[in-house]
Amino acid sequence: MPDGSPLLTLSLHAAIAEIPASDWDRCAGPDNPFVSHAFLSAIEDSGSAGARTGWLPQHAMLRDAAGGIVGVAPMYAKSHSYGEYVFDHGWAHAFQRAGGRYYPKLQVAVPFSPVPGPRLLLRPDSGVAPAAFGRALTQACRELKLSSVHTTFCTAAEAEALEDAGWLRRIGMQFHWENAGYATFDDFLADLASRKRKTIRRERRDANAVGLEFLALRGPEIGRREWKAFYDFYTSTVDRKWGSAYLTKQFFPLLGERLGERVVLMLARRHGTPVAGALNLMGTDTLYGRNWGVRGEFPFLHFELCYYRAIDFAIAHGLRRVEAGAQGEHKIQRGYRPVPTFSAHWVAHPGLREAIAEFLEQERRARLAEMAELSQFSPYRKNADAE
């Protein structure tokens, strides 16, 4: 590579099974379960990512001159832009109206998971710069004669490195809860303005006053019955929101089998029967909220199961943060702060690239202004009116 990185060879693989789990995880590290070989193989082996859903694996693998694996990236060839949570439909429509061909494209991402984390997974002792990995991906994109390659929900450092390598950087927004060393949920509440504390206590009281039993199940504690119930919750939620059930029935028990106690299922039961569930994965210092669903109507159950029980769990296990998924300005009043997320995009066509760059600059200014405005609504006492 011209930047002083060692000589590298990039290969693409149509299944993650082609790359040994030990080599993949040596590059991915232990912190984020979504980029682990176990999670990504569960997505593929369950039939969730593949031809049925239009996520065709093209996992990238970097080898050094000696043939050792020094980097990997979860990558997919896509003929649509669904299941990504970083929306480029407008770019695709504009290019196609102008006579271009936007699809297929390459997507470096975790399928159906708007979870920030590393995407260019480099072995710590490799000496390879993320920008070098980015250039290898753009070369592959050119050779395959594709329109673009996108790295979504990557780290800020990766986005900056790719921008230096000629990619376009994009900013998004999520809402995360940060643990300020709390010993109990009441310690967290003590940091909030009085009115906000009262609101959360009322919501928790009402959610817990309708005869529900709440459980936090991990790994082998989650049996076939619980997974069947959770899949029903998942499909029910998808049906209500007119979405697509990308994840198959086989995915959830396979996930529990392969990730073990890193899988945390918050379950609500009534008279012994599951009525709602919230699926989380646990990283080294973060609890990641994923899917949720419910059968029936219960006051404030979504907030209790997805937000407050997650905070309880994070405090009890000494985790630094809770990431509760995409969207949801209502999370602010429940202690979740707006934070930036990042993606990077390499576009082959100069005209399309110029148009997207102009759009992203306008979007960036609007996003930063929106985050600053939303921060004014923080429930924390230092940002609240005097009580």
Residue pairs with C-beta under 8 A, 6 or more apart in sequence:
1 7
1 8
1 132
1 135
3 129
3 131
3 132
5 127
5 128
5 129
5 132
6 64
6 65
6 70
6 126
6 127
6 128
7 64
7 65
8 62
8 63
8 64
8 70
8 71
8 128
8 132
8 136
9 62
9 63
9 64
10 60
10 61
10 62
10 136
10 137
10 139
10 140
11 60
11 61
11 63
12 58
12 59
12 60
12 61
12 75
12 140
13 19
13 57
13 58
13 59
13 60
13 61
14 56
14 57
14 58
15 44
15 57
15 59
16 24
16 37
16 40
16 41
16 44
16 57
16 59
16 74
17 41
17 44
17 45
18 59
19 37
19 59
19 61
19 69
19 72
21 37
21 38
21 41
23 69
23 72
24 36
24 37
24 72
24 121
25 36
25 37
26 69
26 123
27 69
27 70
27 71
27 72
27 121
27 122
27 123
28 35
28 36
28 37
28 72
28 118
28 121
29 118
29 121
29 124
30 284
31 117
31 283
31 284
31 285
31 286
32 115
32 117
32 118
32 283
32 286
33 39
33 259
33 262
33 281
33 282
33 283
33 288
34 110
34 113
34 115
34 117
34 281
34 288
35 74
35 110
35 117
35 118
35 119
35 121
36 259
38 258
38 259
39 110
39 255
39 258
39 259
39 281
40 74
40 110
41 258
42 251
42 254
42 255
42 258
42 259
43 49
43 111
43 112
43 251
44 50
44 57
45 250
45 254
46 247
46 248
46 250
46 251
46 254
47 248
47 250
47 251
48 111
48 112
48 246
48 247
48 248
48 251
49 55
49 57
49 76
49 111
49 112
49 246
50 56
50 57
53 83
53 111
53 244
53 246
54 78
54 79
54 80
54 82
55 76
55 78
55 83
55 107
55 111
56 76
56 77
56 78
57 75
57 76
58 75
58 76
58 77
58 106
59 72
59 73
59 74
59 75
60 71
60 72
60 73
60 75
60 108
60 133
60 136
60 137
60 140
61 69
61 71
61 72
62 69
62 70
62 71
62 72
62 122
62 128
62 133
62 136
63 69
63 70
64 70
64 126
64 128
69 123
70 122
70 123
70 126
70 128
71 120
71 121
71 122
71 123
71 126
71 128
71 133
72 121
73 108
73 119
73 120
73 121
73 133
73 137
73 151
74 108
74 109
74 110
74 119
75 106
75 107
75 108
75 109
75 137
75 149
76 106
76 107
76 109
76 111
77 104
77 105
77 106
77 107
77 146
78 103
78 104
78 105
78 106
78 107
79 103
79 104
80 103
81 87
81 88
81 89
81 92
82 244
83 111
83 112
83 244
83 246
84 107
84 109
84 150
84 152
85 114
85 152
85 153
85 326
86 114
86 150
86 152
86 153
86 170
86 172
86 343
88 150
88 345
91 102
91 352
91 356
92 102
92 103
94 352
94 355
95 101
95 102
95 147
95 349
95 352
96 102
98 351
98 352
100 147
100 349
100 352
101 147
102 147
102 148
103 147
104 146
104 147
105 146
105 147
105 148
105 149
105 150
106 137
106 140
106 141
106 144
106 146
106 148
106 149
106 150
107 149
107 150
107 152
108 119
108 120
108 137
108 149
108 150
108 151
108 152
108 154
109 119
109 150
109 151
109 152
109 153
110 117
110 153
111 246
112 246
112 247
113 153
113 290
114 153
114 174
114 325
114 326
114 341
115 153
115 288
115 290
115 323
116 153
116 154
116 155
116 174
116 323
116 341
116 342
117 153
117 154
117 155
118 154
118 155
118 158
119 151
119 152
119 153
119 154
119 155
119 158
120 130
120 133
120 134
120 151
120 154
120 158
122 128
122 130
122 133
129 161
130 157
130 158
130 161
130 162
131 161
131 162
131 164
131 165
134 151
134 161
134 162
134 165
134 167
134 344
134 346
135 165
137 149
137 151
137 346
138 149
138 165
138 166
138 167
138 346
140 149
141 148
141 149
141 346
141 348
142 348
146 348
147 347
147 348
147 349
147 352
148 345
148 346
148 347
148 348
149 345
149 346
150 343
150 344
150 345
150 346
151 158
151 159
151 162
151 167
151 343
151 344
151 345
152 343
153 172
153 341
153 342
153 343
154 162
154 342
154 343
154 344
155 342
156 340
156 342
158 342
158 344
159 169
159 170
159 342
159 343
159 344
160 169
162 169
162 344
162 346
163 169
163 344
166 346
167 344
167 345
167 346
168 344
168 345
168 346
168 347
168 353
168 356
168 357
168 360
169 342
169 343
169 344
169 360
170 342
170 343
170 344
170 345
170 360
170 363
170 364
171 340
171 341
171 342
171 363
171 364
171 367
171 368
172 340
172 341
172 342
172 343
172 367
173 338
173 339
173 340
173 341
173 367
173 370
173 371
174 323
174 325
174 326
174 338
174 339
174 341
175 324
175 328
175 329
175 331
175 332
175 336
175 337
175 338
175 339
176 321
176 322
176 323
176 324
176 336
176 337
176 339
177 307
177 310
177 311
177 314
177 321
177 322
177 324
177 335
177 336
177 337
178 320
178 321
178 337
179 314
179 315
179 318
179 319
179 320
179 321
179 322
180 188
180 191
182 188
182 315
183 315
184 315
185 308
185 311
185 312
185 315
187 315
188 311
188 315
188 335
189 197
189 200
189 201
190 197
191 380
191 381
192 200
192 335
192 379
192 380
192 381
192 384
193 379
193 380
193 381
193 384
193 385
193 387
194 387
196 333
196 379
196 384
199 333
200 308
200 334
200 335
203 299
203 300
203 303
203 304
203 308
204 300
204 304
204 308
206 299
206 300
207 298
207 299
207 300
207 301
207 303
207 304
207 308
208 214
208 304
210 298
210 299
211 270
211 271
212 268
212 269
212 270
212 275
212 298
212 301
213 268
213 269
213 270
213 272
214 266
214 267
214 268
214 269
214 304
214 305
214 309
215 265
215 266
215 267
215 268
215 269
216 264
216 265
216 266
216 267
216 309
216 312
216 313
217 226
217 264
217 265
217 266
217 267
218 261
218 263
218 264
218 265
219 256
219 259
219 260
219 261
219 262
219 263
220 256
220 260
220 261
222 256
222 263
222 265
224 253
225 274
226 265
226 267
226 274
226 277
227 252
227 253
227 256
229 267
229 274
229 277
230 252
230 265
230 267
230 274
230 277
230 279
230 291
230 293
231 249
231 252
232 293
232 295
233 274
233 276
233 277
233 291
233 292
233 293
233 294
233 295
234 245
234 247
234 252
234 291
234 293
235 245
235 293
236 293
236 294
236 295
237 291
237 292
237 293
237 294
238 244
238 245
247 291
252 279
255 263
256 263
259 281
261 282
262 281
262 282
262 283
263 279
263 280
263 281
263 282
264 279
264 280
264 281
264 282
264 287
264 313
265 277
265 278
265 279
265 280
266 277
266 278
266 279
266 280
266 305
266 306
266 309
266 310
266 313
267 274
267 276
267 277
268 274
268 275
268 276
268 277
268 294
268 298
268 301
268 304
268 305
269 275
275 294
275 295
275 296
275 298
276 292
276 293
276 294
276 295
276 296
276 298
276 301
276 305
277 292
277 293
277 305
278 289
278 291
278 292
278 305
278 306
278 309
278 310
279 289
279 290
279 291
279 292
280 287
280 288
280 289
280 290
280 310
280 313
281 287
281 288
281 290
282 288
282 317
282 319
285 319
285 320
285 321
286 319
286 320
286 321
286 322
286 323
287 310
287 313
287 314
287 317
287 319
287 321
287 322
287 323
288 323
289 306
289 310
289 322
289 323
289 324
289 325
290 325
292 302
292 305
292 306
294 301
294 302
303 334
306 324
307 322
307 324
307 331
307 334
307 335
307 336
308 334
310 322
310 324
311 322
311 335
313 319
314 320
314 321
314 322
322 336
324 331
324 336
328 336
329 374
332 338
332 374
332 377
332 378
332 379
333 377
333 379
334 379
335 379
335 380
337 375
337 378
338 370
338 371
338 374
338 375
340 367
340 371
345 356
347 353
347 356
375 383
376 383
378 384
381 387
